[in-house]
Amino acid sequence: MERTDNLIGVLATLYQWRKAILGLSVAAAIGTGIISLFMSNYYKSTTVFLAANPDQARPEILFGKAGTYLYGGGNDIDRLLTIAESNELIEYLVDTFHLYEHYKIKKSGATASELVRKKFLSLYEVSKTKRDAIELSVEDHDPKLAALIANVAREKINLISQEVIKEGQRKTITSYEASIKQKIVQMNQMGDSLIQMRSKYKIYDTREMSTILTDRFTMVQGTYFRSKGRADAMRKNPRIPRDSVAFAEATVSGYKTEMDSLTKILANFNVGQVNLIQLETQYFTSNGVVGDEMERVRLLRSALQAEVPAIYLLESAEAPVVKSRPKRALLVIAAGLIAFFLGVIGVLLFDTYKNADWRAYVHVD
């Protein structure tokens, strides 16, 4: 049995090549160490913050008419994460900190914007922690610049998120104002209809006129029946002069005429009253709705001017004193181990196939 066919043979082969394998590992470790000395140090600065509940910008909450939670939920966190990864934020940071020059990328190049974006994203990280906080980290050769970029990015996220909320408020205000204008037009039309209807039915105060007409009709009706009864009695009494009877009958006729006139007026009033009350109800209801919406717009405008935070700061970014990478010791160890294992595999393959007749595997036409 060949010695390479068992564990003792493998160990013997490795022992035979031990110096070469160890030499390769040491050389790889030393070479990696030397190369790592030329690698620039990077410093990572991190800021931590929480999402605020956007409902705090609602007028009824802002002015103490209702309560809500201070901290936002999953949707609010996702909104901040989306903003943190948006082109608007990245372009703002690139322009603010002149990252083309800082990363030594020619701005005139056709792919310059994509290159600076990729470079920045390789040094930029934003994530949600297991406790629903947001961590934003920036790496750079300059620790102070890394901290400054992280803090500015956080504040810009806050401003963009606030603007998203304010844009929603502006759209709501615009919607209310359009509704108010439409309702005012309708109210003006209803006002014109009320003027025409009151002129047509001679009704200017439905409640007061209803009371006056009803009282007047009741009084005239009562007087009519009393006068009619008196005239009938006078007519049957032969001792009463005929001229007195005629006067009594004329009085009854006058009350009868007045009562018939009031009956027509009441009939006309009743027809107009129903339409007027319905139109007046619509008019005053619309007036109340417009008043409520105008108050809502006033509150929304006040809320629009208020500064409601979109985030709550937990930890501001500070200039780190310890580099984040490269981990030179780990690189040297990793390079040495990789070289060692590659050397072992190479030696075993070489020893196994060193006596192989390679020409037998090669077919030449």
Secondary structure, 3 states (H helix, E strand, C coil): CCHHHCHHHHHHHHHHCHHHHHHHHHHHHHHHHHHHHCCCCEEEEEEEEEEECHHHHCHHHHCCCCCCCCECCHHHHHHHHHHHCCHHHHHHHHHHCCHHHHCCCCCCCCCHHHHHHHHHHHCEEEEECCCCCEEEEEEECCHHHHHHHHHHHHHHHHHHHHHHHHHHHHHHHHHHHHHHHHHHHHHHHHHHHHHHHHHHHCCCCHHHHHHHHHHHHHHHHHHHHHHHHHHHHHHHCCCCCHHHHHHHHHHHHHHHHHHHHHHHHHHHHHHHHHHHHHHHHHHHHHHHHHHHHHHHHHHHHHHHHCCCCCEEEEECCCCCCCCCECCHHHHHHHHHHHHHHHHHHHHHHHHHHCCCCHHHHCCCC
